[in-house]
Amino acid sequence: MMVSFWLGLCLACLTISIILAIFRGALGPSPFDRVLAVNTVGTLVVLSICVYGFFDGRPEFLDIAVLYALINFIGTIVVLKFFRHGTLGDHVASSKEDE
């Protein structure tokens, strides 16, 4: 009985944090604030998976959480690279880069 109370409390707090991060992303003045908010949501989802796996007694959920964290990290790097360079792959060197 107490385990389900603490699980519910932890997941409720994480859900509130996710909602606040989504609002921050919607109100962010720059694209980088929005990327940071999406990364925060991903991190909170990873934490939610870990908490659920802990309370449910299923340690294999930690493997899933690590994989999701890696995907979240790579996705954030890709989006930031796209914002900086305007492309994800090889691009033609501009006159600025030639100098």
MIBA-188801 format. One line per 2 residues: number of its first residue (from 1); their letters; for each residue x, y, z of N, C-alpha, C. Coordinates in Angstrom, 2 decimals. Each point is the difference from the previous one (the first is absolute). Example, Ala and Ser with C-alpha at 12.3 -4.5 7.8 and 13.67 -1.06 7.14 Angstrom:
# residues 2
1 = AS = 13.19/-5.69/7.80/-0.89/1.19/0.00/0.90/1.20/0.00; -0.35/1.05/-0.72/0.82/1.19/0.06/-0.77/1.09/0.73
//
This chain:
# residues 99
1 = MM = 0.82/-1.20/0.00/-0.82/1.20/0.00/0.86/1.26/0.00; 1.05/0.02/0.84/0.86/1.18/0.05/0.82/0.16/-1.27
3 = VS = 0.34/-1.14/-0.62/0.79/0.07/-1.23/-0.80/0.71/-1.09; -1.27/-0.32/-0.13/-0.81/0.64/-1.03/-0.20/1.49/0.29
5 = FW = -0.05/0.37/1.29/-0.10/1.41/0.35/1.24/0.76/-0.44; 1.19/-0.55/0.31/1.24/0.69/-0.35/0.22/0.01/-1.51
7 = LG = -0.38/-1.09/-0.66/0.10/-0.03/-1.46/-0.89/1.08/-0.61; -1.23/0.08/0.47/-0.92/1.02/-0.50/0.49/1.41/0.27
9 = LC = 0.56/0.21/1.18/0.51/1.32/0.35/1.19/0.38/-0.88; 0.93/-0.93/-0.19/1.16/0.28/-0.85/-0.42/0.29/-1.44
11 = LA = -0.87/-0.84/-0.54/-0.44/0.20/-1.37/-0.83/1.27/-0.17; -0.76/0.36/1.03/-0.76/1.26/-0.06/0.94/1.21/-0.02
13 = CL = 1.03/-0.05/0.83/0.98/1.11/0.02/0.74/0.09/-1.33; 0.36/-1.14/-0.56/0.69/0.02/-1.30/-0.93/0.48/-1.11
15 = TI = -1.27/-0.35/0.08/-0.96/0.47/-1.00/-0.18/1.51/0.08; -0.07/0.54/1.20/-0.10/1.45/0.17/1.24/0.68/-0.57
17 = SI = 1.17/-0.60/0.25/1.24/0.56/-0.55/0.00/-0.04/-1.52; -0.51/-1.07/-0.58/-0.08/-0.11/-1.46/-0.93/1.08/-0.56
19 = IL = -1.13/0.21/0.64/-0.94/1.03/-0.45/0.63/1.38/0.07; 0.72/0.28/1.09/0.68/1.30/0.11/1.08/0.17/-1.07
21 = AI = 0.72/-1.08/-0.32/1.01/0.08/-1.05/-0.64/0.23/-1.37; -1.15/-0.61/-0.23/-0.71/0.23/-1.27/-0.45/1.45/-0.10
23 = FR = -0.50/0.56/1.08/-0.38/1.42/-0.01/1.23/0.88/-0.25; 1.13/-0.36/0.60/1.22/0.77/-0.22/0.41/-0.06/-1.46
25 = GA = -0.16/-1.17/-0.60/0.33/-0.13/-1.41/-0.92/0.80/-0.89; -1.28/0.07/0.37/-0.95/0.78/-0.79/0.25/1.50/0.13
27 = LG = 0.48/0.43/1.15/0.21/1.42/0.24/1.42/0.46/-0.28; 0.89/-0.94/-0.34/1.41/0.33/-0.17/0.22/1.06/-1.07
29 = PS = 0.77/1.03/0.31/0.20/1.06/-0.99/0.90/-0.41/-1.16; 0.86/-1.00/0.20/0.90/-0.40/-1.08/-0.14/-1.50/-0.26
31 = PF = 0.45/-0.43/-1.18/-0.06/-1.43/-0.29/0.84/-0.83/0.96; 1.07/0.56/0.51/0.85/-0.74/0.92/-0.70/-0.26/1.33
33 = DR = -0.85/0.94/0.44/-0.80/-0.24/1.19/-0.99/-1.14/-0.23; -0.54/-0.06/-1.19/-0.94/-1.08/-0.33/0.71/-1.36/-0.06
35 = VL = 1.20/-0.02/-0.56/0.76/-1.25/-0.04/0.35/-0.45/1.42; 0.38/0.94/0.84/0.30/-0.33/1.39/-1.23/-0.56/0.72
37 = AV = -1.16/0.57/-0.28/-1.24/-0.49/0.62/-0.33/-1.41/-0.48; 0.18/-0.27/-1.29/-0.26/-1.34/-0.52/0.99/-1.00/0.60
39 = NT = 1.25/0.41/0.15/1.00/-0.87/0.62/-0.36/-0.26/1.46; -0.51/0.99/0.69/-0.43/-0.17/1.38/-1.16/-0.99/0.09
41 = VG = -0.95/0.11/-0.92/-1.12/-0.94/-0.02/0.52/-1.42/-0.21; 0.93/-0.17/-0.92/0.58/-1.32/-0.23/0.70/-0.55/1.23
43 = TL = 0.72/0.85/0.70/0.68/-0.42/1.21/-0.99/-0.39/1.09; -1.09/0.74/0.11/-1.02/-0.33/1.00/-0.72/-1.30/-0.36
45 = VV = -0.17/-0.27/-1.28/-0.59/-1.27/-0.41/0.93/-1.16/0.36; 1.30/0.19/-0.21/0.97/-1.02/0.39/-0.07/-0.25/1.50
47 = LS = -0.09/1.06/0.78/-0.12/-0.14/1.45/-1.30/-0.70/0.38; -1.08/0.28/-0.72/-1.27/-0.68/0.26/0.10/-1.50/-0.28
49 = IC = 0.67/-0.36/-1.07/0.19/-1.42/-0.31/0.81/-0.67/1.10; 1.05/0.67/0.48/0.82/-0.55/1.08/-0.81/-0.18/1.29
51 = VY = -0.79/1.00/0.35/-0.81/-0.08/1.22/-1.01/-1.13/-0.10; -0.65/-0.11/-1.14/-0.98/-1.07/-0.17/0.66/-1.37/0.08
53 = GF = 1.14/-0.14/-0.66/0.72/-1.26/0.06/0.46/-0.35/1.40; 0.40/1.01/0.78/0.42/-0.24/1.37/-1.16/-0.49/0.86
55 = FD = -1.12/0.69/-0.07/-1.13/-0.37/0.84/-0.67/-1.29/-0.45; 0.10/-0.32/-1.29/-0.61/-1.22/-0.51/0.92/-1.21/0.14
57 = GR = 1.26/0.25/0.38/0.94/-1.09/0.17/0.48/-0.59/-1.31; 0.10/0.84/-1.02/0.43/-0.47/-1.32/1.25/0.78/-0.42
59 = PE = 1.18/-0.53/0.32/1.23/0.72/-0.30/0.29/0.14/-1.49; -0.67/-0.78/-0.84/0.24/0.14/-1.45/-0.53/1.34/-0.52
61 = FL = -0.85/0.66/0.75/-0.46/1.33/-0.40/1.15/1.01/0.01; 1.02/-0.24/0.80/1.16/0.89/0.01/0.74/-0.06/-1.33
63 = DI = 0.05/-1.17/-0.62/0.62/-0.11/-1.32/-0.78/0.81/-1.03; -1.31/-0.09/0.08/-0.86/0.78/-0.90/0.21/1.49/0.23
65 = AV = 0.11/0.40/1.26/0.20/1.41/0.33/1.34/0.52/-0.51; 1.05/-0.82/0.11/1.31/0.41/-0.50/-0.04/0.16/-1.52
67 = LY = -0.65/-0.91/-0.68/-0.13/0.10/-1.45/-0.78/1.25/-0.40; -1.09/0.28/0.71/-0.78/1.20/-0.29/0.80/1.27/0.29
69 = AL = 0.81/-0.02/1.05/0.85/1.16/0.31/1.02/0.23/-1.10; 0.55/-1.08/-0.54/0.96/0.13/-1.09/-0.66/0.58/-1.25
71 = IN = -1.18/-0.48/-0.32/-0.74/0.53/-1.15/-0.34/1.48/0.23; -0.38/0.35/1.22/-0.31/1.39/0.34/1.23/0.89/-0.19
73 = FI = 1.15/-0.47/0.45/1.24/0.76/-0.12/0.38/0.19/-1.46; -0.02/-1.07/-0.78/0.36/0.09/-1.41/-0.97/0.90/-0.75
75 = GT = -1.28/-0.11/0.31/-0.99/0.87/-0.65/0.23/1.47/0.30; 0.37/0.30/1.22/0.28/1.39/0.37/1.21/0.53/-0.75
77 = IV = 1.04/-0.80/-0.10/1.20/0.41/-0.74/-0.33/0.23/-1.48; -0.81/-0.86/-0.58/-0.37/0.13/-1.41/-0.79/1.28/-0.24
79 = VL = -0.95/0.28/0.87/-0.81/1.22/-0.16/0.87/1.25/0.16; 0.89/0.00/0.97/0.88/1.16/0.18/0.95/0.17/-1.18
81 = KF = 0.48/-1.10/-0.57/0.85/0.10/-1.18/-0.79/0.57/-1.18; -1.25/-0.42/-0.12/-0.83/0.53/-1.08/-0.23/1.50/0.18
83 = FR = -0.25/0.44/1.23/-0.20/1.43/0.25/1.26/0.80/-0.31; 1.15/-0.57/0.28/1.25/0.74/-0.19/0.41/0.04/-1.47
85 = HG = -0.08/-1.15/-0.69/0.53/-0.07/-1.36/-1.08/0.03/-1.08; -1.23/-0.25/0.36/-1.07/0.01/-0.99/-0.12/-1.28/-0.80
87 = TL = 0.85/-0.97/0.29/-0.05/-1.29/-0.67/0.55/-1.06/0.94; -0.33/-1.26/-0.29/0.48/-1.09/0.84/1.14/-0.77/-0.64
89 = GD = 0.15/0.12/-1.29/1.03/-0.76/-0.69/1.08/0.91/-0.55; 0.68/-0.51/-1.02/1.02/0.80/-0.65/-0.67/1.17/-0.71
91 = HV = 0.64/1.12/0.10/-0.56/1.17/-0.66/1.12/0.70/-0.77; -0.42/0.78/-0.97/0.95/0.74/-0.81/0.59/1.10/0.86
93 = AS = 1.30/0.12/-0.05/0.69/1.03/0.79/-0.40/1.38/-0.50; -0.35/0.86/0.91/-0.35/1.36/-0.38/1.27/0.84/-0.09
95 = SK = -0.12/1.20/-0.47/1.16/0.88/-0.13/0.58/0.35/1.36; -0.82/0.00/1.04/0.47/0.28/1.35/0.95/-1.10/0.48
97 = ED = -0.34/-1.24/-0.29/0.80/-1.13/0.45/1.30/-0.11/-0.78; 0.04/0.54/-1.23/1.22/-0.07/-0.81/1.08/0.92/0.53
99 = E = -0.38/1.06/0.69/0.97/1.00/0.47/0.78/-0.46/1.16
//
